[in-house]
Each structure stands twice: as structure tokens, then as C-alpha cells.
């Protein structure tokens, strides 16, 4: 078995020479597949100009190109859509790559612009590897068709990716879950309604109250529902805001879901309507303090806006309703090996406005130099 032929090309001038050699090597009607494209360094005008001219040159030689662009640089991607023999699609929101990949003949190459002063391309010549990457590309290319249809119906992203990446870097889930179980153990409810699947495995905990004989989970995300394996729970695929049921519960958990409801006060009233007398509703929200507030205010400050925190909306609505409540604070932190990794983990805090978060990456990352952010969750307990 032959070993792959691997070489590294460094420096922008050498990279330009290499890429033009691809156009001069391929024959008419051959094809180059590209994914994770960012026009090199999207903040470097010379690179942007080069790649536009380079793709025009390929088109003039009647070589086909398919490009899967990162959505955060869609404005650049649009530049290529009118070039003959070039097809452009976009990766779903939430998937952002830092390395662009070209696939042609038996070769793949990976452009790494992490060091703007000395970008490099790693070139691998191996038929098996190239064919495997071609399969990866075709899967992504096909998936974007369904994603595009979803985007037409509203903003679309992959919440699973954002959520899992966040959880893998944070101690929040363990700490907040422990606080929730403490409260439930004192209240001893006989049943529990869980709105959203952020804490869908509570019943697996050794501290889960024996008093709870039934759990109902209402979740609108299809992929979460399909992947759910907890057999002790009745899973209902529905949007809580539009879900209708006559059943009442001793305890209701709504962890970080109030953020998504358009009418917060109406959603809280609906939760209370499903509570038995003497029951409790637990809302988990971020406290507008520490690094959470600093980062949120910083990003929205670019647009001259003041961010209205879900916690403040919750307190205002509950006071207006006239319901008694308690608060329990849970201090949490998110850590990463680098500021870039931490920046990626924090996308979940901006999932409803990811474009703004991506647009200001270079301004946000310097805030994360300690590779750690500290914040506080509030377990907000309403009593009926």
C-alpha cells in the first residue's frame, strides 16, 4: 500500500502559485469541490481579490466549481454566484470552519489562515483520502437543500451543535441540575412537566425524588425528540406555546426556554395554568451580571442597542401577575484551551442573533483572553 504524498506550501505568494497550478492542470469539464470556504482570510483584501480572480480564471478554462461557503461570510460567497460554471451553497448557521478544503482528482488540500502573516496549504495526494473527502462534501452539499427549504420558513441553525459544544465546556448542567433536584426533593411532587430537553435526564440521577411517578417532556426540536431514549418519560413533540392539554402538574421545569417565547407573560401564565394548587414552577435564566452581562452588552453595543435580559423580563412579568417567587443562585463557569475555542463555545448565548456574533469575532475574542468566563444561573421558583 502506497503512503500518501503530503507537502506543505507556506506564504501567500507560494499559495497563489499553487492554486493557479490547479487551474492549469485540470482539463475542461473537470470539477473542484470546496467546503469551509472563507475566501482565505476574509479580512485580507488581497486574498479576497485573489480568490475572485482565481475562480474567474478557472471558469474561463471551463472547469467547474462547487463551493460550500461558511454562512458568516455569505456576502463574500454571493460574489461567486454569478460566475459561470460555479455553484455556491452555504453551510448551516452554527457550523463555522476555520480551514478551507479543496478536492480535485486524487488530491485534497487544506488552507490554514490561522497565522495571517504566514498562511499555509497542506496538500495530500491519495485516491482513497480524496474519494472519502468527496463523499463528505456530497453529503454536506445534499443536506443544504433541505436546510435551504427550512431557512425559507425562518431563521435556521443547528441548536444541537451549539448546545453540545456549550455543555462540553461548562459546569452549568451539573450544578443547575443539582439545585433543581434539591428543590424537587423538598417539594416531593408526584409528577413533573419538563418544557424543553435541556435537563431531560434528571430521572437518571441517584438524587431524583422517588415521589415523582410521571414525567412529561414537551419538546419542539425534532432531532432532540428523535434522539431521546429515556423510557421513563412521556415525550411530546410540540411547541409549548401552542400545545394544548388539560393535565396539571405538581412541578413544572422550564430551563432557558422563556428566552424563546415571543410573549413571556403569556407563557408564564400558561405554565401557571398547568400547575396544581401548591405546585411549583422552576424557570432557569441567566442573571444579568458578571461576564454574561459584559459580553452581551458589548456585542449589542456595536449597534447602539441595550440588551434586555430574560431575567428582567421574567421578574417584570411575575410582578405584574402577582405571583410569589424565590430565587436560588448557581455560579457557573465556561473554560476552554484557547480564546478561539471559548468564543465558539459561547455561540449558544447568541443563537438568536448569530450573524452579529460572527460579524464581530475579532472584537469579541480579546475579551476572552483568560480562556474562562464566569456567570450565574438563577433558578426562579414560582409558587401557586
ZISULGI-V707468 format. One line per field, one symbol per residue. ss: DSSP state (h for helix, s for strand, l for the rest). psi: psi as a letter, one per 40 degrees, with the letter a starting at -180 (. if undefined). A space follows every 50 residues. Layout:
ss: ???
psi: ???
//
This chain:
ss: llllsssssslhhhhhhhhhhhhhhlllllssssssslllllllhhhhhh hhhhhhhhhhlllsssssslhhhhhhhhhhlllllsssssllslllllss ssssllsssssslllhhhlsssssslhhhhhhhhhhhhhhhhhhhhhhhh hhllllslhhhhhhhhhllslhhhhhhhhhhhhhhhhlllssssslllll lhhhlllllllllssssssllhhhhhhlllllsssssllhhhllllllss sssssllhhhlllhhhhhhhhhhlsssssssssssslllhhhhhhhhhhh hllllllllhhhhhhhhhhhhllsssssssssssslllhhhhhhhhhhhh hhhhhhhhhlhhhhhhhhlllssssssssssssl
psi: hiiihhihhihddddddddddddediiieiihhhifiefbheehdddddd ddddddddddefhihhhhihdefddddddedehiehhhihiihdhhiehi hihibfiiihhhfdgddgiihhhhhhdddddddddddddddddddddddd ddeihhigdddddddddeeieddddddddddddddddfidihhhhifdfe fdeeieehhddhehhhhhhehdddddeheheehhhhgihddehhieiiid ihhghfdddehdgddddddddddehiheiihhhhihhgiaddddddddde ddefihhhiddddddddddddfiiiihhhhhiihiieidddddddeddef defddddddfdddddeefdefhihihihhhhhh.
//
